[in-house]
Amino acid sequence: MYGLTDNLIVQASGFAFGDAIIQLFFFFILLALLRKFAWGPLLNMMKEREDYISGEIETAEKSREEAARLQREASEELKQTRQDAQKIIEDARQTATKQEKDIIASARNESDRMKESARQEIEQEKEKAVQQLKDQVASMSVMIASKVIEKELSEEDQKQLIEQYVNEQGEER
């Protein structure tokens, strides 16, 4: 009698140990099944997702680093190109300045040469003109003197006298 009344008392209080143990047993089986069929695949899927996101982050980071490297290289190339262009411009300016000086020096030299040539030519023409004038004066003087003196002096003596006179006059000037 003790068992039936006790069972009733335990049931009356609303708690049955046998049902709780069975429920606990089924709960653990459910946990094991969930772990094997749901939790494992869920964790695997989350791990795959984590790996995928990690890979994408690494790829993005590598792409960012590559872009930064390419930007640095492009910047360096642009800087180098600007320096090269500046050097070319400076070289062109220096070449132009040198050519300008060379052209001016050449023009001055040519001008000096032409002046000297003209001066020499003028000097030669002057000497020719003076010589012709001397010859004409000598001839005229001889003619005039010969008419005036009428053969008192020889013609050769008259020429020498006239040339001496013309030379003396030329030296005085």
C-alpha positions as CSV (number, residue, x, y, z in Angstrom):
1,M,0.0,0.0,0.0
2,Y,2.8,2.2,0.6
3,G,3.7,2.3,-3.1
4,L,0.4,3.4,-4.5
5,T,-0.2,6.2,-2.1
6,D,3.3,7.4,-2.4
7,N,2.9,7.4,-6.2
8,L,-0.2,9.3,-5.8
9,I,1.5,11.8,-3.5
10,V,4.3,12.3,-5.9
11,Q,1.9,12.7,-8.8
12,A,-0.2,15.0,-6.8
13,S,2.6,17.3,-6.2
14,G,3.0,17.4,-10.1
15,F,6.5,15.9,-10.4
16,A,7.1,12.5,-11.7
17,F,10.8,11.3,-11.5
18,G,10.4,8.6,-14.1
19,D,8.9,11.0,-16.7
20,A,11.7,13.5,-15.9
21,I,14.4,10.8,-16.4
22,I,12.8,9.7,-19.7
23,Q,12.5,13.3,-20.8
24,L,16.1,13.9,-19.8
25,F,17.2,10.8,-21.8
26,F,15.3,12.0,-24.9
27,F,16.7,15.5,-24.4
28,F,20.3,14.2,-24.5
29,I,19.5,12.0,-27.6
30,L,18.0,15.1,-29.2
31,L,21.1,17.1,-28.3
32,A,23.3,14.3,-29.8
33,L,21.2,14.2,-33.0
34,L,21.2,18.0,-33.2
35,R,25.0,18.1,-32.7
36,K,25.6,15.5,-35.4
37,F,23.0,16.6,-38.0
38,A,22.4,20.2,-37.3
39,W,25.2,21.7,-35.2
40,G,28.1,20.2,-37.1
41,P,26.8,21.3,-40.6
42,L,25.9,24.7,-39.1
43,L,29.3,25.1,-37.7
44,N,30.9,23.9,-40.9
45,M,28.8,26.3,-42.9
46,M,29.8,29.2,-40.6
47,K,33.4,28.1,-40.8
48,E,33.2,28.1,-44.6
49,R,31.5,31.6,-44.5
50,E,34.2,32.8,-42.1
51,D,36.9,31.4,-44.4
52,Y,35.3,33.0,-47.5
53,I,35.0,36.4,-45.7
54,S,38.6,36.1,-44.5
55,G,39.7,35.3,-48.1
56,E,37.7,38.3,-49.4
57,I,39.3,40.5,-46.8
58,E,42.8,39.3,-47.6
59,T,42.1,39.7,-51.4
60,A,40.8,43.2,-50.7
61,E,43.8,44.0,-48.5
62,K,46.1,42.7,-51.2
63,S,44.3,44.7,-53.9
64,R,44.5,47.8,-51.7
65,E,48.2,47.3,-51.1
66,E,48.7,46.7,-54.9
67,A,46.7,49.8,-55.7
68,A,48.8,51.8,-53.2
69,R,52.0,50.4,-54.7
70,L,50.9,51.2,-58.2
71,Q,49.9,54.7,-57.1
72,R,53.4,55.2,-55.6
73,E,55.0,53.9,-58.7
74,A,52.9,56.1,-60.9
75,S,53.6,59.0,-58.7
76,E,57.4,58.3,-58.9
77,E,57.2,57.9,-62.6
78,L,55.3,61.2,-62.9
79,K,57.8,62.9,-60.7
80,Q,60.7,61.4,-62.8
81,T,58.9,62.4,-66.0
82,R,58.5,66.0,-64.7
83,Q,62.2,66.1,-63.7
84,D,63.2,64.8,-67.2
85,A,61.0,67.3,-68.9
86,Q,62.4,70.1,-66.7
87,K,66.0,68.9,-67.6
88,I,65.1,68.8,-71.3
89,I,63.7,72.4,-71.1
90,E,66.8,73.6,-69.2
91,D,69.1,71.9,-71.7
92,A,67.2,73.5,-74.6
93,R,67.5,76.9,-72.9
94,Q,71.2,76.4,-72.4
95,T,71.7,75.3,-76.0
96,A,69.7,78.2,-77.3
97,T,71.7,80.6,-75.1
98,K,75.0,79.1,-76.4
99,Q,73.8,79.2,-80.0
100,E,72.8,82.8,-79.5
101,K,76.2,83.7,-78.2
102,D,77.9,81.7,-81.0
103,I,75.8,83.4,-83.6
104,I,76.5,86.9,-82.1
105,A,80.3,86.1,-81.9
106,S,80.3,84.8,-85.4
107,A,78.5,87.9,-86.7
108,R,80.9,90.1,-84.9
109,N,83.9,88.3,-86.3
110,E,82.4,88.5,-89.8
111,S,81.7,92.2,-89.3
112,D,85.3,92.8,-88.1
113,R,86.7,90.8,-91.0
114,M,84.5,92.7,-93.5
115,K,85.6,96.1,-91.8
116,E,89.3,95.1,-92.0
117,S,88.9,93.9,-95.6
118,A,87.1,97.2,-96.5
119,R,89.8,99.2,-94.7
120,Q,92.6,97.4,-96.6
121,E,90.7,97.9,-99.9
122,I,90.2,101.6,-99.2
123,E,93.9,101.9,-98.3
124,Q,94.9,100.2,-101.5
125,E,92.6,102.3,-103.6
126,K,93.9,105.4,-101.8
127,E,97.5,104.4,-102.5
128,K,96.6,103.8,-106.2
129,A,94.9,107.2,-106.4
130,V,97.8,108.9,-104.7
131,Q,100.2,107.1,-107.1
132,Q,98.1,108.1,-110.1
133,L,97.9,111.6,-108.9
134,K,101.6,111.7,-108.4
135,D,102.2,110.4,-111.9
136,Q,99.8,112.9,-113.4
137,V,101.3,115.8,-111.4
138,A,104.7,114.6,-112.4
139,S,103.8,114.4,-116.0
140,M,102.1,117.8,-116.0
141,S,104.9,119.4,-114.1
142,V,107.4,118.0,-116.5
143,M,105.4,119.3,-119.4
144,I,104.9,122.7,-117.8
145,A,108.5,122.9,-116.7
146,S,109.8,121.8,-120.1
147,K,107.9,124.6,-121.7
148,V,109.0,127.1,-119.2
149,I,112.6,126.1,-119.1
150,E,112.7,125.1,-122.7
151,K,115.2,122.5,-122.6
152,E,117.6,123.8,-120.1
153,L,117.3,120.7,-118.0
154,S,117.1,117.3,-119.3
155,E,113.8,115.6,-119.1
156,E,115.2,113.0,-116.7
157,D,116.5,115.7,-114.4
158,Q,113.1,117.4,-114.5
159,K,111.3,114.2,-113.5
160,Q,113.6,113.6,-110.6
161,L,113.0,117.2,-109.4
162,I,109.3,116.8,-109.7
163,E,109.2,113.5,-107.9
164,Q,111.3,114.8,-105.2
165,Y,109.0,117.8,-104.8
166,V,105.8,115.6,-104.8
167,N,107.4,113.3,-102.3
168,E,108.3,116.2,-100.0
169,Q,104.7,117.5,-100.3
170,G,103.3,114.0,-99.6
171,E,105.4,113.6,-96.5
172,E,104.3,117.0,-95.1
173,R,100.7,115.9,-95.3
